[in-house]
Amino acid sequence: MEMVEVGGLQIAYERAGSGPALVLLHGYVGDGPTTWRRQLDGLSDEFTVVAWDAPGAGRSTDPPERFGLDGYADCLAGFLAKLGFGTACVAGLSFGGILALALQRRHAARSSALILASAYAGWAGSLPPEVAEQRLRQALALADGTPEAFVAAAEDVRDVLPHVDVPTLLVYGDRDVRAPLTVAEALHAAISGSRLVALPDAGHLCNIEAPDEFSTAVRNFLQESRR
């Protein structure tokens, strides 16, 4: 693991390979290298693959209170700058997908493409109000560390969807009950020109449950996006 300082926070990350930058954002549970191990190993033959530990996760330091989704997005933009990436394809799983959209909203020039896996337009943007509220309450009750990621996940980022102007791939498991295909289809309809891939027999952690199929979809998308 490598470390870099961003805005007073120590951010841990793992980097592999060389080529166009592919930055991987984990969900609100877990850390970058654990979540993205198969992609770090499987895509580094063609890309510079980076999996960060978001503030408060893995070996990164905790964010301050009331960090919010904007705080995560600003930290991510600073992280990309510190690594010397002018632009990068940003791929996010679950909460990581929400963060990728928040980055697009606040720092659009940093993203050359988006990959949204099992993602939402924020819980409040993709789920019925009572479901979003229940999910936040449950997450806070079970929180073992900083609750900031849970609060950020509950935000609504639907406002950015019509303004996404980079190639966008949506990847979902067809058996995902947390971010079902109805959520995927709503994002697909709202993001002009986006592509939707449903992975058979995969659930919410589709990059782990169907790693080869997931990585193939990512590789094909990025190759086509560069043509």
KEKE-3310 file (N, C-alpha, C; in steps of 0.2 Angstrom, whole numbers, plus 5000, padded with zeros to 4 digits):
npx = (5004:5002:5004:4997:4996:4981:4973:4976:4972:4978:4979:4977:4982:4982:4992:4993:5001:5002:4998:4982:4973:4964:4953:4948:4934:4928:4914:4903:4907:4921:4937:4948:4959:4954:4941:4943:4952:4952:4951:4962:4972:4968:4966:4977:4986:4984:4980:4984:4980:4971:4966:4959:4958:4945:4943:4942:4941:4949:4966:4966:4965:4952:4938:4934:4920:4904:4908:4903:4896:4901:4913:4920:4921:4928:4940:4943:4946:4957:4966:4967:4974:4986:4991:4995:4986:4979:4966:4955:4948:4934:4929:4915:4909:4893:4892:4903:4900:4890:4899:4907:4898:4896:4909:4909:4900:4906:4919:4921:4930:4939:4936:4937:4929:4915:4912:4899:4894:4883:4876:4869:4859:4863:4855:4844:4841:4838:4830:4814:4807:4805:4812:4825:4827:4826:4837:4848:4846:4848:4861:4868:4866:4873:4886:4903:4914:4918:4904:4902:4902:4890:4881:4884:4881:4867:4863:4856:4859:4853:4853:4864:4864:4858:4868:4880:4893:4902:4908:4899:4897:4886:4885:4878:4872:4861:4854:4854:4848:4849:4852:4843:4838:4829:4833:4845:4840:4834:4844:4851:4842:4842:4855:4863:4867:4873:4878:4871:4875:4870:4875:4873:4866:4873:4875:4874:4888:4894:4907:4915:4907:4906:4919:4927:4918:4914:4926:4929:4918:4922:4934:4931:4923:4931:4941:4933:4929:4940:4942)
npy = (4994:5011:5028:5044:5062:5071:5086:5087:5074:5057:5046:5030:5018:5006:5003:4997:4991:4999:5012:5019:5028:5020:5022:5015:5014:5010:5002:5008:4999:4990:4990:4997:4988:4975:4975:4976:4967:4957:4965:4973:4964:4959:4968:4976:4973:4982:4994:5008:5004:5009:5008:5016:5018:5025:5041:5036:5023:5007:5009:5023:5039:5045:5055:5073:5077:5080:5079:5075:5072:5080:5083:5071:5070:5081:5077:5066:5072:5079:5069:5062:5072:5073:5061:5063:5062:5069:5066:5053:5037:5034:5022:5016:5006:5003:5014:5019:5022:5032:5042:5044:5050:5062:5067:5070:5080:5090:5091:5090:5089:5080:5067:5055:5045:5036:5022:5014:5004:4993:5004:5020:5035:5041:5036:5043:5047:5037:5027:5023:5036:5030:5019:5023:5031:5021:5012:5021:5023:5010:5007:5017:5012:5000:5004:5003:5011:5027:5037:5044:5040:5033:5043:5052:5043:5043:5054:5064:5063:5066:5077:5079:5069:5072:5080:5073:5070:5061:5046:5032:5018:5006:4994:4980:4967:4954:4949:4957:4964:4975:4986:4985:4980:4989:5001:5003:5004:5016:5025:5023:5028:5041:5045:5051:5042:5032:5015:4999:4985:4969:4957:4940:4930:4937:4947:4961:4964:4964:4964:4956:4944:4940:4941:4939:4941:4954:4962:4960:4967:4980:4981:4980:4991:5002:5001:5003:5016:5023:5024)
npz = (5000:4996:5001:5002:5005:5006:5007:5021:5025:5026:5013:5008:4996:4982:4968:4952:4937:4920:4909:4902:4915:4927:4940:4955:4965:4981:4990:5004:5014:5018:5009:4997:4990:4994:4989:4976:4971:4961:4949:4950:4948:4936:4926:4925:4915:4905:4909:4920:4936:4950:4966:4979:4997:5004:5013:5030:5028:5027:5027:5027:5034:5046:5040:5044:5055:5047:5034:5022:5006:4996:5002:5001:4987:4984:4990:4983:4970:4973:4976:4964:4957:4965:4962:4949:4938:4925:4919:4922:4920:4930:4941:4951:4964:4971:4985:4980:4967:4968:4973:4962:4953:4961:4960:4946:4946:4953:4949:4935:4925:4928:4925:4913:4909:4915:4926:4933:4945:4952:4957:4963:4962:4973:4989:4992:4979:4972:4978:4986:4998:5011:5011:5009:5020:5030:5027:5029:5043:5048:5043:5051:5064:5063:5061:5063:5062:5057:5053:5042:5028:5026:5028:5018:5007:5007:5001:4987:4971:4958:4951:4943:4933:4920:4915:4913:4903:4898:4892:4898:4908:4914:4926:4932:4944:4939:4949:4960:4975:4982:4974:4963:4946:4941:4947:4940:4927:4928:4930:4918:4908:4912:4909:4896:4882:4889:4893:4897:4906:4911:4923:4923:4936:4946:4961:4972:4974:4961:4954:4962:4963:4950:4943:4931:4920:4924:4923:4909:4903:4907:4901:4887:4886:4889:4879:4868:4870:4868:4855)
capx = (5000:5006:5001:4998:4992:4977:4969:4977:4971:4982:4975:4980:4980:4986:4992:4996:5001:5003:4993:4977:4972:4957:4953:4942:4931:4924:4908:4904:4909:4927:4942:4950:4962:4950:4935:4945:4958:4952:4952:4969:4976:4966:4966:4984:4990:4982:4979:4986:4974:4972:4961:4960:4954:4942:4943:4938:4941:4955:4972:4966:4963:4945:4937:4931:4913:4900:4912:4898:4898:4905:4920:4923:4922:4934:4946:4945:4949:4964:4969:4969:4979:4992:4994:4997:4982:4975:4960:4955:4941:4933:4924:4913:4904:4888:4893:4908:4896:4888:4905:4909:4894:4898:4915:4907:4896:4910:4925:4919:4936:4944:4933:4937:4924:4912:4909:4894:4893:4878:4876:4863:4860:4862:4850:4838:4839:4836:4825:4808:4810:4805:4818:4832:4828:4827:4844:4852:4846:4851:4868:4871:4866:4878:4892:4909:4918:4915:4897:4901:4901:4883:4877:4885:4877:4860:4861:4853:4863:4850:4853:4870:4863:4857:4874:4885:4894:4908:4906:4897:4895:4882:4886:4874:4870:4853:4850:4855:4841:4850:4852:4840:4839:4825:4838:4850:4837:4833:4851:4853:4838:4844:4862:4862:4872:4876:4877:4870:4877:4868:4878:4869:4867:4877:4871:4876:4895:4895:4914:4917:4903:4907:4925:4929:4913:4914:4932:4928:4914:4926:4940:4928:4920:4937:4944:4929:4929:4947:4943)
capy = (5000:5018:5033:5051:5067:5075:5090:5085:5067:5052:5042:5024:5016:5002:5004:4991:4991:5005:5013:5024:5028:5017:5023:5011:5017:5004:5004:5010:4993:4987:4994:4997:4982:4969:4975:4977:4963:4954:4970:4976:4959:4957:4974:4980:4972:4987:5000:5009:5003:5012:5007:5019:5018:5032:5043:5033:5016:5004:5012:5030:5042:5047:5062:5076:5077:5084:5079:5075:5069:5085:5082:5065:5072:5086:5073:5062:5076:5081:5062:5061:5077:5071:5055:5066:5060:5074:5064:5046:5033:5033:5016:5015:5001:5005:5020:5022:5025:5039:5046:5045:5055:5068:5070:5073:5086:5096:5091:5086:5089:5075:5061:5054:5040:5033:5015:5014:4997:4992:5011:5023:5042:5042:5032:5047:5049:5030:5023:5027:5039:5026:5014:5027:5032:5014:5010:5025:5021:5003:5008:5020:5008:4995:5007:5001:5017:5034:5036:5049:5037:5032:5050:5054:5038:5044:5060:5064:5067:5065:5083:5078:5064:5075:5083:5068:5070:5057:5039:5029:5011:5004:4986:4977:4960:4954:4946:4962:4966:4982:4991:4981:4983:4995:5007:5003:5006:5023:5029:5022:5032:5048:5047:5051:5038:5027:5008:4995:4978:4965:4951:4935:4927:4941:4951:4968:4964:4960:4963:4950:4938:4938:4945:4939:4945:4961:4964:4960:4972:4986:4982:4981:4998:5007:5000:5006:5023:5026:5023)
capz = (5000:4996:5005:4999:5009:5003:5012:5028:5026:5024:5009:5006:4989:4979:4961:4948:4929:4917:4903:4904:4922:4929:4947:4957:4971:4984:4993:5011:5018:5015:5007:4990:4988:4995:4985:4969:4970:4954:4944:4951:4945:4929:4921:4925:4909:4900:4912:4927:4940:4956:4971:4985:5003:5005:5020:5035:5026:5026:5031:5027:5041:5046:5039:5049:5055:5042:5028:5017:4999:4993:5005:4998:4980:4983:4992:4977:4965:4976:4976:4957:4956:4968:4958:4942:4933:4922:4919:4923:4920:4937:4942:4958:4966:4976:4987:4975:4961:4970:4974:4955:4951:4964:4957:4940:4947:4956:4946:4929:4920:4931:4923:4906:4908:4921:4926:4939:4946:4957:4959:4964:4961:4980:4991:4991:4972:4968:4982:4989:5004:5017:5010:5010:5028:5034:5025:5033:5051:5049:5042:5057:5069:5063:5060:5067:5062:5055:5049:5036:5021:5026:5027:5011:5003:5008:4997:4981:4965:4952:4947:4939:4928:4913:4913:4912:4896:4896:4891:4904:4908:4920:4927:4938:4944:4938:4956:4965:4978:4985:4969:4958:4939:4941:4948:4934:4921:4929:4928:4911:4905:4913:4907:4889:4878:4893:4891:4903:4906:4917:4924:4925:4942:4951:4966:4973:4973:4955:4952:4965:4961:4942:4941:4924:4916:4925:4920:4902:4901:4908:4896:4881:4886:4889:4873:4863:4872:4866:4847)
cpx = (5004:5001:5002:4993:4988:4972:4970:4975:4976:4978:4979:4978:4984:4986:4996:4996:5003:4999:4988:4975:4965:4957:4947:4940:4926:4918:4909:4907:4916:4932:4944:4953:4958:4944:4937:4951:4958:4953:4959:4973:4974:4966:4973:4988:4989:4981:4983:4980:4975:4966:4963:4956:4951:4943:4939:4938:4948:4961:4972:4963:4955:4944:4934:4923:4910:4904:4908:4900:4902:4913:4924:4925:4928:4941:4948:4948:4956:4968:4972:4974:4986:4995:4996:4992:4978:4968:4960:4948:4940:4927:4922:4908:4900:4890:4899:4905:4893:4893:4907:4905:4895:4904:4913:4903:4900:4916:4925:4925:4940:4942:4933:4931:4921:4910:4905:4892:4888:4877:4869:4864:4859:4855:4843:4836:4837:4831:4819:4810:4810:4811:4824:4833:4829:4834:4849:4852:4849:4859:4872:4871:4871:4885:4897:4914:4915:4909:4897:4900:4893:4879:4878:4881:4870:4858:4858:4857:4860:4851:4859:4869:4862:4863:4880:4887:4901:4905:4905:4894:4892:4883:4882:4873:4863:4850:4852:4848:4842:4850:4849:4840:4834:4829:4843:4847:4835:4839:4852:4848:4840:4851:4863:4868:4875:4874:4876:4871:4874:4871:4874:4871:4872:4872:4874:4884:4897:4902:4917:4914:4904:4913:4927:4924:4913:4920:4932:4924:4918:4931:4937:4926:4926:4940:4940:4929:4935:4947:4940)
cpy = (5006:5023:5040:5056:5071:5080:5089:5078:5062:5047:5036:5022:5011:5003:4998:4993:4998:5005:5018:5023:5025:5017:5020:5013:5012:5007:5007:5005:4991:4992:4993:4990:4976:4969:4974:4972:4960:4959:4973:4971:4958:4962:4978:4978:4978:4994:5001:5009:5005:5011:5010:5017:5025:5034:5039:5025:5013:5007:5020:5033:5044:5054:5066:5075:5082:5084:5079:5073:5074:5085:5076:5066:5076:5082:5069:5066:5078:5075:5061:5066:5075:5065:5057:5064:5067:5072:5056:5043:5032:5027:5016:5010:5004:5012:5024:5025:5032:5044:5048:5050:5062:5071:5073:5079:5092:5096:5087:5085:5083:5068:5060:5049:5038:5026:5015:5007:4996:4999:5014:5031:5044:5038:5036:5048:5042:5026:5027:5030:5035:5021:5017:5028:5026:5012:5014:5024:5015:5004:5011:5016:5002:4998:5005:5007:5023:5033:5041:5046:5036:5038:5052:5049:5040:5051:5059:5067:5066:5071:5083:5074:5067:5078:5079:5068:5066:5050:5035:5022:5009:4996:4984:4970:4959:4951:4951:4965:4973:4987:4987:4984:4989:5002:5008:5006:5014:5027:5028:5027:5039:5050:5046:5047:5033:5020:5004:4988:4974:4959:4946:4932:4930:4945:4958:4969:4961:4959:4958:4944:4935:4942:4945:4943:4952:4965:4965:4965:4979:4986:4983:4989:5003:5006:5004:5014:5027:5027:5030)
cpz = (5000:5000:5002:5004:5005:5007:5019:5030:5023:5020:5007:5000:4987:4971:4958:4940:4927:4911:4906:4911:4923:4937:4950:4964:4975:4987:5000:5016:5014:5013:5000:4987:4988:4990:4978:4967:4963:4949:4944:4947:4938:4924:4921:4919:4904:4903:4919:4932:4947:4961:4977:4991:5004:5012:5025:5034:5026:5031:5030:5033:5040:5044:5045:5049:5050:5036:5022:5010:4995:4995:5002:4991:4979:4985:4986:4971:4967:4975:4969:4955:4959:4964:4951:4937:4931:4922:4920:4922:4928:4938:4949:4959:4972:4978:4982:4969:4962:4971:4967:4952:4954:4962:4950:4941:4949:4952:4939:4925:4922:4928:4916:4904:4915:4921:4933:4940:4953:4961:4960:4963:4969:4982:4990:4984:4969:4972:4985:4996:5010:5017:5012:5017:5032:5033:5029:5041:5052:5048:5048:5063:5069:5062:5065:5067:5061:5051:5043:5030:5021:5025:5020:5006:5002:5004:4991:4976:4959:4948:4942:4933:4921:4911:4912:4905:4894:4895:4898:4904:4914:4920:4933:4938:4943:4944:4961:4968:4981:4980:4963:4951:4937:4942:4943:4928:4922:4927:4921:4906:4906:4911:4900:4886:4883:4891:4897:4902:4912:4917:4926:4932:4947:4955:4966:4972:4967:4953:4956:4964:4954:4940:4934:4919:4917:4922:4912:4900:4902:4903:4889:4880:4885:4882:4867:4864:4869:4858:4845)
residu = (MET:GLU:MET:VAL:GLU:VAL:GLY:GLY:LEU:GLN:ILE:ALA:TYR:GLU:ARG:ALA:GLY:SER:GLY:PRO:ALA:LEU:VAL:LEU:LEU:HIS:GLY:TYR:VAL:GLY:ASP:GLY:PRO:THR:THR:TRP:ARG:ARG:GLN:LEU:ASP:GLY:LEU:SER:ASP:GLU:PHE:THR:VAL:VAL:ALA:TRP:ASP:ALA:PRO:GLY:ALA:GLY:ARG:SER:THR:ASP:PRO:PRO:GLU:ARG:PHE:GLY:LEU:ASP:GLY:TYR:ALA:ASP:CYS:LEU:ALA:GLY:PHE:LEU:ALA:LYS:LEU:GLY:PHE:GLY:THR:ALA:CYS:VAL:ALA:GLY:LEU:SER:PHE:GLY:GLY:ILE:LEU:ALA:LEU:ALA:LEU:GLN:ARG:ARG:HIS:ALA:ALA:ARG:SER:SER:ALA:LEU:ILE:LEU:ALA:SER:ALA:TYR:ALA:GLY:TRP:ALA:GLY:SER:LEU:PRO:PRO:GLU:VAL:ALA:GLU:GLN:ARG:LEU:ARG:GLN:ALA:LEU:ALA:LEU:ALA:ASP:GLY:THR:PRO:GLU:ALA:PHE:VAL:ALA:ALA:ALA:GLU:ASP:VAL:ARG:ASP:VAL:LEU:PRO:HIS:VAL:ASP:VAL:PRO:THR:LEU:LEU:VAL:TYR:GLY:ASP:ARG:ASP:VAL:ARG:ALA:PRO:LEU:THR:VAL:ALA:GLU:ALA:LEU:HIS:ALA:ALA:ILE:SER:GLY:SER:ARG:LEU:VAL:ALA:LEU:PRO:ASP:ALA:GLY:HIS:LEU:CYS:ASN:ILE:GLU:ALA:PRO:ASP:GLU:PHE:SER:THR:ALA:VAL:ARG:ASN:PHE:LEU:GLN:GLU:SER:ARG:ARG)
# end
